[in-house]
Amino acid sequence: MRRASTTLLTALALLAPLAPQTFGVAQAATPKVPVVANPGFELGTRGWNFTSGSGVATNYPHGGAKLAYLDGGPGHRISQTLTAPVNGRYDVSAWIATGGPNGALAVRVNGVEAGRVTLPTRYEYSRHTVSRVEVRKGDKVEIAFESGDGWLNIDDVMLSPAAPADPVATSSDPRITEMFDWAKRKANSWVLLSGSAGPVNVDENNRFGTGTAVYGPSYWAGYANRSGYYSRDMAHQVVGAQVLGLTAENRTMLRSFAASATEAHKYYPVWAHNFDTGTYLSIDYRRPDLFVREVPAPFELVEKAAQAYRWSGDKAYVEDEVFWDFYRHTTDEFVALHNQSRANGPVAVAEGTGKGIFSGTASYNEQGDEKLAEAGDGIAAQYQAYLGLAALARGKGDTALAARAEQQAAALKQYFNSDWSGSGSGADMVRAYSLDGTAFKGWGLENSWFMPMKRIIEAGPRNEAYLDFVDAQAAGPDGPSNIEAFTYLPDTFFANNRNAAAWKWMQYVYDQRDVQHVNASQGPNGDYPEVSFTLVGQTVSGLLGLEPDAPNRKLTTVSRLPAGMDWLQVDDIPVGKDRIGLRQDGANRSTLTNHSDSRGYTWEARFTGDHPKLYVDGVAKKAQTKVEHGVTYSYLTVKVAAGQTVSVTT
């Protein structure tokens, strides 16, 4: 029996009947790409084979107006057999609700099962994926939904290209290996197939969109019931995407935001783009003076461009004038243009209007009715944007610009600590200002935790007290209501060497993956893309402490394993054009493997504390020390040749 009608809001359906009888479709000026016929069942049974006990209904669609269903009991199937037009490796996903266990999503290649997901009982829709199905040109590929002990509702079938990298985690702690494997597979399933066609301007109020377009290299970053990606979400997903090798997607998406930060938009990037990477998502964009914009976003995009450059070595970040115009405008004209209400002395702080998201808000925190001019997340993101610009300028060879950007960062940080944040500690630290100059203290969600996360608070007792405050507030009744907000907390605590707290919040986010999201149309928390992408990034950049510098073939590492996690290793991590493996044993041993065939890397192996000697493969070497953000590190700089594995220990 099918589920009765319910009021669950719909989510995005890939509706267009793009090539009803073929796995591949040739489009003008695009390569042949795989396409599922009638993926949202909007054309009824077309393209699919239905047995008895199955059909198409309208009572409970996930997206659009229709869905497919299977009755409970053995022997019912819905399937589609396709011919692969090219060699490739793909993820196959669908939104499925179930009235009982033991149904299945199965994929077969030439009659041989390539993957199967056995479905649990879940009355609301959630997304299920068969990962990394490899096909050769001409292969017969069957996508099948098979009945179980209860009804199945099926909608919105999607193909994603398997990510270029498939990093593998192993550990003494099975919890992190389970988490990482889940997160990388889930994140990969959100990648859009470049060259395919799909709807644009789909949202909860416009379920069918306004037409179709050819999609560019991109991945979901935002709500699943909207046909686009968001600047805030995408910025937070950049590192996880790089760990999966999604260099083209990061570059294309970041560039689309950069190109939209025009003079007509007062140098704000447009908040959300359709997956064609060229048009603005209409629910958030009305006209050049009326679109969603938030002060931290442009600054974060500069910071994340620098981060993507360090991971990928992609020269576009330092050679493409669209990017350079964006970096310069954001750190210069944007700040000057949006610094009208409060006098900040010798430094300038970008401001919001206090009039809502369609007029420009100071903070990512959209809860409450504080009419803010300046906020902690805005000023902290501005600080990191200057540091990002400095790194990009050095990559471009512009040492004068790099020096000036570093001076701007230092001046802003000094002003923040000596004046802007007041003299209080913990709950008494200032985290925002209103248009009339009123200082706000206490808990401000994003405009609280972004300050320590971006490390604008000077290291020391005041920073430590504020971290205690953030930890307590996030865990209390006034903590975030949405799971994506919690995904920032591991980053906040890793950035401040609070490894146990960071790991605690990673586990919290993971444990909430099957809880229904506060936005009913989104499905469970685990189906919010930011969750999986950030867990991937936090495993590698957080727990393993990897900071790559691909353009200069340099790597920096420091273990951030919490007590109780004896060791963690991730192999096949993409850095530039190469792959590396990194293992941390507690806080005392780091092992790096360079899988490159021809390129060596310079490795700065760091350890917290003052160690007179460190040992390279058992040979003692005099250690050097440095202090960063209040932490003393002992380190050695080691050359790791192509194909070599090197261990450094305390």
Buried (B, 14 or more C-beta within 10 A) or exposed (E): EBBEEEEBEBBBBBBBBBBEEBBBBEBEEBEBBBBBBBBBBBBEBEBBEBBEBBBBBEEBBBBBBBBBBBBBEEEBBBBBBBBBBBEBBBBBBBBBBBBBEBBBBBBBBEEEEBBEBEBBBBBBBBBBBBBBBEBEEEBBBBBBBBBBBBBBBBBBBBBBBBBEBBBBBBBBBEBBBEBBBBBBBBBBBBBBBBBBBBBBBBBBEBBBBBEBBBBBBBBBBBBBBBBBBBBBBBBBBBBBBBBBBBBBBBBBBBBBBBBBBBEEBBBBBBBBBBBBBBBBBBBBBEEEEEBBBBBBBBBBBBBBBBBBBBBBBBEBBBEBEEBBBBBBBBBBBBBEBBBEBBEBEEBBBBBBBBEEBBBBBBBBBEBEEBBBBBBBBBBBBBBBBBBBBBBBBBBBEBEEBBEBBBEBBEBBBBBBBEEBBEEBBBBEBBBBBBBEEEBBBBBBBBBBBBBBBBBBBBBEEBBBBBBBBBBBBBEEEEBBEBBBBBBBBBBBBBBBBBBBBBBBBBBBBBEBBEEBBEBBBBBBBBBBBBBBBBBBBBBBBBBBBBBBBBBBBBBBBBBBBBEEBEBBBBBBBBBBEBBBBBBBBBBBBBBBBBBBEEEBBBBBBBBBEEBEEBBBEEEEEEBEEEEEEBBEBBBBEBEBEEEBEBBBBB
